[in-house]
Amino acid sequence: MNLYLAGFDVFRTDAQAHGERLKAACAAHGITGWYPLDGDVPPGLSGPAAARWIFEANVARIRASDAVMANLNAFRGHEPDSGTAFEVGYAAALGKPIWAYTDEARPLVAQLGQGADAPGQPVHDTDGYLVEDFGLPVNLMLACAARLVVGDAQACLAAIAASRQRAAGAGTPAPGAGAAGLDTV
C-alpha cells in the first residue's frame, strides 16, 4: 500500500528528518509512505516555477497513491493547513481512502465558541462567525471525507494497519473515504 503523507509537517525545521521518521513508521506497518518533500526541485527553478513543480509532483503522488493520511492539527491558527485541506479534498475527489489525525477531540464549538448568544441559539466565534455544531473536532468537509483518529501519526498508522488486517481477514476492502468516524486512541 502506498500512502501519501499530507500535512504541514513540511514546514518543520526538521522537515526532511521528520518525513523519514514518518516513512519508517509506515514501513513498520508494511506501508510505503510518500512524503511531499520526496524528490528535489530541479536546479534553476525558483519562485512560481518551483511552486508549480512542487504542486504537480504532489498531486501526481496523490493520484498514484492507494490512500492518504493527513495531519489535520491546527496550523497557524485554529484550522488545519490550507494545503493539507486541498490535498484531502483532491484525494476525496479521486475516491481515495483518507485517514486523518488530530490531537484535538473537542468539537469545534468547544474549541472556538464564545458561548451561545442565548440558550438554544447558535454559537459564534470571537469574530462573530457561526461555529458549526456537528460534534466534530474539524470542519465537516474534512471530517466527513476521512476516517478521523484522535491522536498522532503513529496512532493513525496503527488504525490504518488494524483496518487493513480486519479487511484482509474478512476478505473485503478496507474502509474508504467518507467514514465520518472518530477514533479516540
C-alpha positions as CSV (number, residue, x, y, z in Angstrom):
1,M,0.0,0.0,0.0
2,N,1.3,3.4,-1.0
3,L,0.2,6.1,1.5
4,Y,0.6,9.9,0.7
5,L,1.5,11.7,3.9
6,A,-0.2,15.1,3.8
7,G,0.4,17.7,6.4
8,F,2.0,20.9,7.4
9,D,5.0,18.8,8.6
10,V,6.8,20.0,5.5
11,F,7.2,23.4,7.3
12,R,9.0,22.0,10.3
13,T,12.6,23.0,10.8
14,D,13.4,19.2,10.7
15,A,11.0,18.5,7.8
16,Q,13.2,16.1,5.9
17,A,14.2,14.1,9.0
18,H,10.5,14.1,10.2
19,G,9.5,12.8,6.8
20,E,12.0,10.0,7.1
21,R,10.6,9.1,10.5
22,L,7.1,9.1,9.2
23,K,8.1,6.8,6.3
24,A,9.9,4.5,8.7
25,A,6.8,4.3,10.8
26,C,4.8,3.5,7.7
27,A,7.3,0.7,6.8
28,A,6.9,-0.8,10.3
29,H,3.2,-1.4,9.3
30,G,4.0,-2.8,5.9
31,I,3.1,0.5,4.2
32,T,5.1,2.6,1.8
33,G,4.9,6.3,2.8
34,W,5.2,9.0,0.2
35,Y,6.2,12.3,1.7
36,P,5.6,15.6,-0.1
37,L,9.3,16.6,0.1
38,D,10.4,13.4,-1.6
39,G,12.4,14.4,-4.7
40,D,14.2,17.6,-5.3
41,V,13.0,20.7,-7.2
42,P,15.0,20.7,-10.5
43,P,18.0,23.1,-10.4
44,G,17.3,26.5,-11.8
45,L,13.6,26.5,-10.7
46,S,12.6,29.1,-8.2
47,G,9.6,31.2,-7.2
48,P,6.4,30.4,-9.1
49,A,8.1,27.8,-11.3
50,A,9.3,25.9,-8.3
51,A,5.9,26.2,-6.7
52,R,4.2,24.8,-9.8
53,W,6.7,21.9,-9.9
54,I,6.0,21.0,-6.2
55,F,2.2,21.2,-6.9
56,E,2.4,18.9,-9.9
57,A,4.7,16.4,-8.1
58,N,2.4,16.2,-5.1
59,V,-0.9,15.9,-7.0
60,A,0.8,13.2,-9.1
61,R,1.8,11.4,-5.8
62,I,-1.8,11.6,-4.5
63,R,-3.1,10.3,-7.9
64,A,-0.6,7.4,-7.7
65,S,-1.2,6.6,-4.0
66,D,-3.6,4.0,-2.7
67,A,-4.7,6.2,0.2
68,V,-3.9,9.5,2.0
69,M,-3.0,10.1,5.7
70,A,-3.4,13.8,6.7
71,N,-2.2,15.8,9.7
72,L,-5.3,17.9,10.5
73,N,-3.9,19.5,13.6
74,A,-4.3,23.3,13.8
75,F,-1.7,25.2,11.9
76,R,-1.1,29.0,12.1
77,G,-4.4,29.4,13.9
78,H,-7.4,27.3,14.7
79,E,-7.8,25.5,11.4
80,P,-5.7,22.8,9.6
81,D,-3.2,23.8,7.0
82,S,-4.9,25.0,3.8
83,G,-2.6,23.0,1.6
84,T,-3.4,19.9,3.6
85,A,-7.1,20.7,3.2
86,F,-6.6,20.9,-0.5
87,E,-4.8,17.5,-0.6
88,V,-7.7,15.9,1.4
89,G,-10.2,17.4,-1.0
90,Y,-8.3,16.3,-4.0
91,A,-7.9,12.8,-2.7
92,A,-11.7,12.7,-1.9
93,A,-12.4,13.8,-5.5
94,L,-10.3,10.9,-6.7
95,G,-12.2,8.5,-4.4
96,K,-9.1,7.7,-2.4
97,P,-9.4,6.4,1.1
98,I,-8.4,9.1,3.5
99,W,-7.2,8.7,7.1
100,A,-6.5,11.8,9.2
101,Y,-5.4,12.6,12.7
102,T,-5.7,15.4,15.1
103,D,-4.7,15.8,18.7
104,E,-8.0,17.8,19.4
105,A,-11.0,15.7,20.4
106,R,-13.3,18.6,21.4
107,P,-16.0,19.7,19.0
108,L,-15.4,22.9,17.1
109,V,-17.9,24.8,19.3
110,A,-15.9,23.9,22.4
111,Q,-12.7,25.0,20.7
112,L,-13.9,28.2,19.1
113,G,-17.3,29.2,20.5
114,Q,-17.7,32.0,22.9
115,G,-21.0,30.7,24.3
116,A,-24.4,30.7,22.8
117,D,-25.9,34.1,22.2
118,A,-29.0,32.9,24.0
119,P,-29.9,29.4,25.3
120,G,-30.6,27.1,22.3
121,Q,-29.2,29.6,19.9
122,P,-26.1,29.2,17.6
123,V,-22.6,29.8,18.9
124,H,-20.3,32.3,17.3
125,D,-16.5,32.8,17.4
126,T,-14.7,36.0,18.5
127,D,-15.1,37.5,15.0
128,G,-18.9,36.9,15.1
129,Y,-18.9,34.0,12.6
130,L,-21.2,31.0,13.2
131,V,-19.3,27.9,14.6
132,E,-20.7,24.7,13.1
133,D,-22.0,22.3,15.7
134,F,-21.9,18.8,14.4
135,G,-19.8,17.4,17.3
136,L,-16.7,17.1,15.1
137,P,-13.2,18.4,16.0
138,V,-12.6,19.8,12.5
139,N,-14.7,21.2,9.7
140,L,-17.4,18.8,8.5
141,M,-15.9,18.8,5.0
142,L,-12.7,17.4,6.3
143,A,-14.2,15.1,9.0
144,C,-16.7,13.5,6.6
145,A,-14.0,12.9,3.9
146,A,-11.8,11.0,6.2
147,R,-11.6,8.4,8.9
148,L,-10.5,10.7,11.7
149,V,-8.2,9.4,14.5
150,V,-7.7,11.5,17.7
151,G,-4.0,11.0,18.3
152,D,-0.8,11.4,16.4
153,A,0.6,9.9,13.2
154,Q,1.6,6.7,15.0
155,A,-1.9,6.2,16.3
156,C,-3.3,6.9,12.8
157,L,-0.9,4.4,11.2
158,A,-1.9,1.8,13.8
159,A,-5.6,2.4,13.0
160,I,-4.9,2.0,9.3
161,A,-2.9,-1.2,9.8
162,A,-5.7,-2.6,12.1
163,S,-8.3,-1.8,9.5
164,R,-6.3,-3.4,6.7
165,Q,-5.8,-6.5,8.9
166,R,-9.6,-6.7,9.6
167,A,-10.4,-6.3,5.9
168,A,-7.9,-8.9,4.9
169,G,-9.4,-11.3,7.4
170,A,-12.9,-10.6,6.2
171,G,-11.9,-10.7,2.5
172,T,-13.3,-7.2,2.0
173,P,-11.6,-3.9,1.1
174,A,-10.6,-1.6,4.0
175,P,-13.0,1.3,4.6
176,G,-12.6,4.3,2.3
177,A,-13.3,8.0,2.4
178,G,-16.4,9.4,3.9
179,A,-16.3,7.3,7.1
180,A,-17.1,10.4,9.2
181,G,-16.0,8.3,12.1
182,L,-13.9,9.4,15.1
183,D,-11.5,7.0,16.7
184,T,-10.1,8.0,20.0
185,V,-6.8,6.4,20.8
